[in-house]
Amino acid sequence: MPELPEVETVRRGLEPAMVGARLARVEQRRPDLRFPFPERFSARLEGRRIRVLSRRAKYLLADLDDANVLLMHLGMSGSFRVDGASPGDFHYPRLKNVAHDHVVFHLSNGATITYNDPRRFGFMRLLPRADLEADATFARLGVEPLGNELDAALLARLFKGKGAPLKAALLDQRLIAGLGNIYVCEALHRAGLSPRRAAGALVTKAGQPTAGARRLALAIRHVLEEAVAAGGSSISDHRQPDGDLGYFQHHFRVYDREAEPCPTPGCRGIVRRIAQSGRSTFFCGDCQK
């Protein structure tokens, strides 16, 4: 499933074509994806202008000029491609299986945005902007890990008294929104912290962040920023809107590198894989304590 860097990469790729343009025509080619489309989906979108394209956790949000928001989630295999935005922009060769093209947005600026989703685990919704934060999708989401809020002091407040494994706490979307398995593994390795350590161990008895918490806060930000700059990670389905693959997977230190030497200078450990809550965790037992 695309994680935060992949979704942010998609947002940045779509933004130049979509923001300020009007939805001249919307093709809805099936009645549902993961969930049914909203009633009169195409009719409610056609004629509307896109004011802002933002991201919250792993969701894309297109603010429309009628005070509604088009919410889009990529699911497991969803992707967008952009054609014809302007001469030379977003017009790269890309393999296309039109059988999985489920929604096509024809924009007033001549661009065409196509949503393709072979597994159909993505979804789209329409809801009033005023109701967004109270909606069940967003009401319990935690802080954005790329925002200014995430620092060691915040991690201490979130993790105080928690006996859950550190990796599980980082994946809890009610605490930090948008973190996924890949980037949590990578951040923990950079911070030198074991994924099995209790989250509460990063907080002193006085409620202050430990040195490990400070390392972790920086590692989360750096990993995500580097991944966004690399266009995300293309492990299976992810592609950028111009059709290019992300390449952060070439910079993985531990994820999917079981039995390889740990890349930490001076460490002689070997990357291990264990299962935590049904997901693979990759880490070095020697330098991650």
N, C-alpha and C positions, 0 to 999 in steps of 0.2 A: 504494500500500500504506500502511495506517495506520502512522505513526511513533510514537515514544515518547509525545509529548503526547496523541495520539489514544487510545492504549492506556491511558494513565494516566487520561484523562477517562472512559473506559468503566469502568475499575476503580472510580473514585470514584462513578460513577452506580449501579453494581451493588451496591456494598458495603452500603448501608443495608438493602436487601431480602434479600441473601443471607446475610450473616454472622449466625450464631446460628440460622438456619432449618434445618429438616430437608428433605431431598429426598424428598418424599412419593411422587412419581411422575415418571418420566423417559420421555419419548417420543423414540425414535430413529426417524426417518422414512425413512432410507435407510441402506444398508450402509457407505457411505464418504463422505468429503469429499475432501480432497487425498490422504489415506491412509485405509485401512479403520479403522473404529472398533475399539477394543479388544474382545476377546472378552467376551461377556456384559456389555456396557457399561452398559445400563440396570439390570440386576439388581445389579451391583456398586455402583451409586450409590444406589439406592433404600433409604431408611431411614437414610442417613448424614447427619450434621449438618455444616454448613460452619463451621469454626472461624475461619479467617482468609482474606481475599482479598487477595493481594499481586500485585506485578508484578516481573518480572525481564526487563530489556531490553524486547522487544516481546511478551512472553508474560504471560498472566494465569494465576495459580496459586491454586486453591481448596484449602486444606488441609482434609481431612476428619477426622472423629473416629476413623477406623480407621488413622490414620498414613499414609494414601495422599494423593496430590495429584492433582487434576484439572487438567491443563495444557491451556490453550486458546490458540489462535493465530487471529487474524482473517483472515490471508491477504490477498488483494487487496480483497475486497468484503464481508467478514463484519461483522455488527453484531448487537447485542443490543437487545431492547426489553423493558421492564418494565411489566407491567400489574397493577393491583390490589394493590399493596403495602400500602396503607392509604388511607383516604379522602383524596383530593387529591394523594397522592404518586405520582410517576412515571406519571401517567395523562393524557398529552397526546395530541392527535390526531396520527396518523402514518400515512403511506401504507403499506399492507401488501400484499405479494404473497405469499400463503400458499404458493404453489408453491415458494418458496425458503426456507420455514421448515423447517429440517432437524432441529433438536433443541428440545424444549420441556421446561423444568424446572418442575414444579409443586411449590411450596414449602409447608411446613406453616403459614406465616403468611398464606397466601392469595394470595401473589404468584405470578405466572407469568413466567418468563424465557424468551424465545424467541430462538434463534440463527437468523439469516437470512443466507444467503450465496449470491447469484446465480451467482458464478463458481466456487464450491466449492474455493477455494484454501486455506481455513482447515483446521484439524484439531484434534482433541481426543485426549488420551492420559491414561492412568491409570498412575501409578508410585509406588513407596514414597518417602516424604519422605527417608528415610535415604539413598536412592540418587540423589537429585536432582542434587547438585553433580558427581557422577561420570558422570552421563548425558551422552551425546554432544551433546545439545542445549545443555547448559550448561557442560560441562567447559572449553571454550575461550573463553567469554565474558569480555570485559574488565570494567572498572569501570563502575559506574553513573554517568552524567553528572550526575544530580541528587543524588548522594550527597556526603558530606563529603570523599571521597578526591580528587575532581577539582579540582586547582589547577594553578598554573603549574609547580610543581616536579614534579608527576606527568607533565604533558605533556612536560617536558624528559626525564624518564626513558624515557617511551614513544617519543619521537621521535629520541632520540640516535642519530646515524649513519644515519638513514633518508633515502634519496634519493628516495623515492616522493613524488609530489605531495601537498601538504598535504590537499587534499580527499580523496584516496584513503586517506590515513592515518586521517583522522577517520571515514571510513565503514568502516574495518576493525573488525569486531565483536570481534575478538580483543584489540583495544586498548581501545576504548570501546564499551560495549554499548548499543544502542538508537538511536544517532544515525542519521538518514536524510538523504536528498538535500536536502529542503526546508530543514531547520533548519541543516544544515551551510552551505548557501549564505548563509542569513541571518546566521549567526554570523560567518562570514568577512568579510562586508561590514561588520558592526558593528565588527569588530576591525581593519579596514583591511588585510587580508591577502589576497594573491592565491591563488586555489585552485591555481595552477600552481607556486607556490613549493615548494621541497623542504622536507619536514617537518623534516628535520634542521637547517634554517636557523634554527629557533626555539630552538636550543640553543647556548650559547657553547662555546668550546674547553675550558673548565673544567667543562662539563656543567651549567651553570646556565641557567635560563630567561631568554630575552630579554624585552624590554618587549612584543614582539608576543605572546609566549606568555602573559604576564600578561593582556593585553587579550583574548586568545582564550578563556582559561579563564573570565573573567567574562562574555564575550559568550555562550558556550555556555549557561551557567547562566541568564542573564537571558532569552535567547530561549526556552528550554524552559519556564521558569517563566511567562512571559507567554503562551505558547501554551497551557499547561495551564489557566491562568486564563480564557482565551478559549474553552475547550472544544475546542481543536485547530483544525485547518484542514479545511474541507469543500470539497475540490476536485472530487471525483467521488462517492464512495460513503459517506464517513464521516458518521455521525450519532451523537449522544449517546444513551444509553439511554432518555431521555425523548422522543426523536424530534427534538429540536432540532438545528440545524446548528451546527458550530463556526464561529467568525468570525475566527480569526487571519489567514486569507488576506487580509483587508482591511488588514492591517498589514504585509504583505510589503514589503520594501524593494527586493529584486532578483528574487526567485524569480518566474518566469513574467512578468517585466516587460521583456522584450527590447525594445530601441529606445526605452525611456522614459528621461527625464532621471534621473540619479543623485540620490537624495534627500539625500545628505550636504550639509550647509550649506556653501556656497562652492565646491562641486565642479561643474564644467561637463561632466562626463563623461556618457556614455550607457551604459545597461545593455546588456551583451552576452551572448550565449549561445554556448557552445562545448560540444563533446561530450568527456566524460572517462569512459573505461571504459564506453562505451555509454549514459551518462546525461547529461542536459542540466545544464550548470553555468551559472548566471547570476551576473554580477559586473560591477563597474565597473573598467575597466582604468586609469582615471585615479587613483582614490584607494585602490585595493587594490594594494599593492605586495609 
